[in-house]
Amino acid sequence: MQHQSKFRVHGRYNAALSGTEQPAKPRSRHSQNTLGWLFDMYERSAKFAALSEGTRRARSNIIKAIIAKNGKVHLGEITEKAIRKGREKRSATPEAANNFLKTMKAALAWGVDSGLIDHDPARNVKKIPTKTDGFVPWTEEDIAAFEATHPLGTMARLALDIILCTSFRRKDGHLLGKQHVRDGVIRYRTSKQGVWVELPLQPRLEQSIEATETGDLTFLVTQRGKHFSSASSLGNTFRKWCDEAGVTKSIHGIRKFNAEVVAEGGATESEMMALFGWQTADMATLYSRKANRGKLARRSAHLLNRK
């Protein structure tokens, strides 16, 4: 990678703007103005701290891998060409390539905003297009199979009912507890986007909670009676419960199943945003269009009938 003089690194934090030297920042284990140093500062920032627990953990793992090979590289050598090369090296697994790019973009953009650097070489680098539709939605048959294996009163059944009746992501489902329910209404601030969601406590979920020995602060607990330490911990346990029921799909597929159900039922995009905690209409529009295509196809299929 060639040094680009236009990519200047500020040794002082915003000193040029204020005319005075800013208070000293925490020392980094990496040499100043290297990629490792920038990542170190980024992980100590309020911007990084504001991310969800799962996002922080995933991003830290990516940062650790990048630093292991390129932590000593001077920031002046981090060019757009170098970032594209890093993306292409991971292109065999597009999600890994895009996660690498997302992490680089986040750190470099933060560096510009913080005044540590004055140029973001990742700004114009695009993600690798992926054809996957993501998590596969559950079906009524999947739900029936899970229910047949895990009867009412089991922790597995309660986990299913929580996600099925709230459409929460697993990171919110594993934190839901008695303190979030009052007067028959669930009030919860989502972890990913910080959106308040208010939902009626459905009879199915209420019955499942009453039939199960739940925890004090969280409904869902481990075999030892302790709350799940993380969303990943719940996800791993739920995977085992699915395997026992012969269901090959993930816990997030339940949320997608619900999105399809409410879209097919005619929910408006605003209603879907409120129900699923989406801040923009992008996802609601996606499901609405899919549902409408299905309805139009069924309505017009008779035109293909041949005598």
WOPEZI-V674476 format. One record per residue. N is the residue number from 1. RES is the residue in three letters. OMEGA is omega in whole degrees, 0 to 359 (999 if undefined). Layout:
# WOPEZI-V674476
n=N res=RES omega=OMEGA
n=N res=RES omega=OMEGA
This chain:
# WOPEZI-V674476
n=1 res=MET omega=183
n=2 res=GLN omega=178
n=3 res=HIS omega=179
n=4 res=GLN omega=185
n=5 res=SER omega=181
n=6 res=LYS omega=180
n=7 res=PHE omega=185
n=8 res=ARG omega=179
n=9 res=VAL omega=180
n=10 res=HIS omega=178
n=11 res=GLY omega=178
n=12 res=ARG omega=184
n=13 res=TYR omega=177
n=14 res=ASN omega=182
n=15 res=ALA omega=181
n=16 res=ALA omega=181
n=17 res=LEU omega=186
n=18 res=SER omega=183
n=19 res=GLY omega=179
n=20 res=THR omega=180
n=21 res=GLU omega=182
n=22 res=GLN omega=178
n=23 res=PRO omega=183
n=24 res=ALA omega=178
n=25 res=LYS omega=178
n=26 res=PRO omega=181
n=27 res=ARG omega=179
n=28 res=SER omega=177
n=29 res=ARG omega=180
n=30 res=HIS omega=178
n=31 res=SER omega=182
n=32 res=GLN omega=178
n=33 res=ASN omega=172
n=34 res=THR omega=179
n=35 res=LEU omega=178
n=36 res=GLY omega=178
n=37 res=TRP omega=180
n=38 res=LEU omega=179
n=39 res=PHE omega=179
n=40 res=ASP omega=179
n=41 res=MET omega=180
n=42 res=TYR omega=181
n=43 res=GLU omega=177
n=44 res=ARG omega=187
n=45 res=SER omega=175
n=46 res=ALA omega=179
n=47 res=LYS omega=180
n=48 res=PHE omega=181
n=49 res=ALA omega=182
n=50 res=ALA omega=179
n=51 res=LEU omega=178
n=52 res=SER omega=182
n=53 res=GLU omega=181
n=54 res=GLY omega=179
n=55 res=THR omega=178
n=56 res=ARG omega=182
n=57 res=ARG omega=181
n=58 res=ALA omega=182
n=59 res=ARG omega=178
n=60 res=SER omega=178
n=61 res=ASN omega=178
n=62 res=ILE omega=179
n=63 res=ILE omega=180
n=64 res=LYS omega=180
n=65 res=ALA omega=180
n=66 res=ILE omega=182
n=67 res=ILE omega=181
n=68 res=ALA omega=182
n=69 res=LYS omega=188
n=70 res=ASN omega=183
n=71 res=GLY omega=183
n=72 res=LYS omega=181
n=73 res=VAL omega=180
n=74 res=HIS omega=182
n=75 res=LEU omega=178
n=76 res=GLY omega=179
n=77 res=GLU omega=179
n=78 res=ILE omega=182
n=79 res=THR omega=176
n=80 res=GLU omega=179
n=81 res=LYS omega=181
n=82 res=ALA omega=180
n=83 res=ILE omega=176
n=84 res=ARG omega=179
n=85 res=LYS omega=178
n=86 res=GLY omega=177
n=87 res=ARG omega=183
n=88 res=GLU omega=178
n=89 res=LYS omega=182
n=90 res=ARG omega=188
n=91 res=SER omega=178
n=92 res=ALA omega=175
n=93 res=THR omega=186
n=94 res=PRO omega=180
n=95 res=GLU omega=178
n=96 res=ALA omega=178
n=97 res=ALA omega=181
n=98 res=ASN omega=177
n=99 res=ASN omega=174
n=100 res=PHE omega=181
n=101 res=LEU omega=180
n=102 res=LYS omega=180
n=103 res=THR omega=178
n=104 res=MET omega=179
n=105 res=LYS omega=183
n=106 res=ALA omega=183
n=107 res=ALA omega=182
n=108 res=LEU omega=178
n=109 res=ALA omega=177
n=110 res=TRP omega=179
n=111 res=GLY omega=177
n=112 res=VAL omega=181
n=113 res=ASP omega=182
n=114 res=SER omega=179
n=115 res=GLY omega=179
n=116 res=LEU omega=178
n=117 res=ILE omega=183
n=118 res=ASP omega=181
n=119 res=HIS omega=180
n=120 res=ASP omega=183
n=121 res=PRO omega=181
n=122 res=ALA omega=189
n=123 res=ARG omega=185
n=124 res=ASN omega=179
n=125 res=VAL omega=184
n=126 res=LYS omega=176
n=127 res=LYS omega=174
n=128 res=ILE omega=180
n=129 res=PRO omega=178
n=130 res=THR omega=182
n=131 res=LYS omega=184
n=132 res=THR omega=175
n=133 res=ASP omega=179
n=134 res=GLY omega=182
n=135 res=PHE omega=180
n=136 res=VAL omega=180
n=137 res=PRO omega=173
n=138 res=TRP omega=174
n=139 res=THR omega=176
n=140 res=GLU omega=179
n=141 res=GLU omega=178
n=142 res=ASP omega=181
n=143 res=ILE omega=180
n=144 res=ALA omega=180
n=145 res=ALA omega=179
n=146 res=PHE omega=180
n=147 res=GLU omega=181
n=148 res=ALA omega=180
n=149 res=THR omega=185
n=150 res=HIS omega=184
n=151 res=PRO omega=178
n=152 res=LEU omega=180
n=153 res=GLY omega=177
n=154 res=THR omega=180
n=155 res=MET omega=179
n=156 res=ALA omega=181
n=157 res=ARG omega=179
n=158 res=LEU omega=178
n=159 res=ALA omega=177
n=160 res=LEU omega=184
n=161 res=ASP omega=178
n=162 res=ILE omega=181
n=163 res=ILE omega=183
n=164 res=LEU omega=185
n=165 res=CYS omega=179
n=166 res=THR omega=186
n=167 res=SER omega=179
n=168 res=PHE omega=167
n=169 res=ARG omega=183
n=170 res=ARG omega=181
n=171 res=LYS omega=175
n=172 res=ASP omega=179
n=173 res=GLY omega=183
n=174 res=HIS omega=179
n=175 res=LEU omega=183
n=176 res=LEU omega=181
n=177 res=GLY omega=184
n=178 res=LYS omega=183
n=179 res=GLN omega=181
n=180 res=HIS omega=183
n=181 res=VAL omega=178
n=182 res=ARG omega=178
n=183 res=ASP omega=177
n=184 res=GLY omega=181
n=185 res=VAL omega=175
n=186 res=ILE omega=176
n=187 res=ARG omega=188
n=188 res=TYR omega=177
n=189 res=ARG omega=187
n=190 res=THR omega=184
n=191 res=SER omega=188
n=192 res=LYS omega=186
n=193 res=GLN omega=177
n=194 res=GLY omega=181
n=195 res=VAL omega=177
n=196 res=TRP omega=179
n=197 res=VAL omega=177
n=198 res=GLU omega=183
n=199 res=LEU omega=174
n=200 res=PRO omega=176
n=201 res=LEU omega=184
n=202 res=GLN omega=181
n=203 res=PRO omega=180
n=204 res=ARG omega=181
n=205 res=LEU omega=179
n=206 res=GLU omega=179
n=207 res=GLN omega=180
n=208 res=SER omega=179
n=209 res=ILE omega=181
n=210 res=GLU omega=183
n=211 res=ALA omega=187
n=212 res=THR omega=176
n=213 res=GLU omega=185
n=214 res=THR omega=177
n=215 res=GLY omega=181
n=216 res=ASP omega=182
n=217 res=LEU omega=177
n=218 res=THR omega=178
n=219 res=PHE omega=184
n=220 res=LEU omega=179
n=221 res=VAL omega=180
n=222 res=THR omega=178
n=223 res=GLN omega=179
n=224 res=ARG omega=179
n=225 res=GLY omega=180
n=226 res=LYS omega=178
n=227 res=HIS omega=179
n=228 res=PHE omega=186
n=229 res=SER omega=181
n=230 res=SER omega=176
n=231 res=ALA omega=179
n=232 res=SER omega=178
n=233 res=SER omega=176
n=234 res=LEU omega=181
n=235 res=GLY omega=179
n=236 res=ASN omega=179
n=237 res=THR omega=180
n=238 res=PHE omega=177
n=239 res=ARG omega=178
n=240 res=LYS omega=179
n=241 res=TRP omega=178
n=242 res=CYS omega=179
n=243 res=ASP omega=180
n=244 res=GLU omega=181
n=245 res=ALA omega=181
n=246 res=GLY omega=178
n=247 res=VAL omega=185
n=248 res=THR omega=185
n=249 res=LYS omega=185
n=250 res=SER omega=180
n=251 res=ILE omega=181
n=252 res=HIS omega=178
n=253 res=GLY omega=177
n=254 res=ILE omega=178
n=255 res=ARG omega=179
n=256 res=LYS omega=176
n=257 res=PHE omega=179
n=258 res=ASN omega=180
n=259 res=ALA omega=178
n=260 res=GLU omega=181
n=261 res=VAL omega=183
n=262 res=VAL omega=177
n=263 res=ALA omega=177
n=264 res=GLU omega=181
n=265 res=GLY omega=176
n=266 res=GLY omega=178
n=267 res=ALA omega=178
n=268 res=THR omega=179
n=269 res=GLU omega=179
n=270 res=SER omega=178
n=271 res=GLU omega=179
n=272 res=MET omega=178
n=273 res=MET omega=180
n=274 res=ALA omega=183
n=275 res=LEU omega=185
n=276 res=PHE omega=177
n=277 res=GLY omega=178
n=278 res=TRP omega=181
n=279 res=GLN omega=177
n=280 res=THR omega=184
n=281 res=ALA omega=185
n=282 res=ASP omega=183
n=283 res=MET omega=179
n=284 res=ALA omega=178
n=285 res=THR omega=180
n=286 res=LEU omega=181
n=287 res=TYR omega=180
n=288 res=SER omega=180
n=289 res=ARG omega=179
n=290 res=LYS omega=179
n=291 res=ALA omega=181
n=292 res=ASN omega=177
n=293 res=ARG omega=179
n=294 res=GLY omega=180
n=295 res=LYS omega=180
n=296 res=LEU omega=179
n=297 res=ALA omega=180
n=298 res=ARG omega=182
n=299 res=ARG omega=185
n=300 res=SER omega=184
n=301 res=ALA omega=182
n=302 res=HIS omega=180
n=303 res=LEU omega=179
n=304 res=LEU omega=181
n=305 res=ASN omega=179
n=306 res=ARG omega=180
n=307 res=LYS omega=999
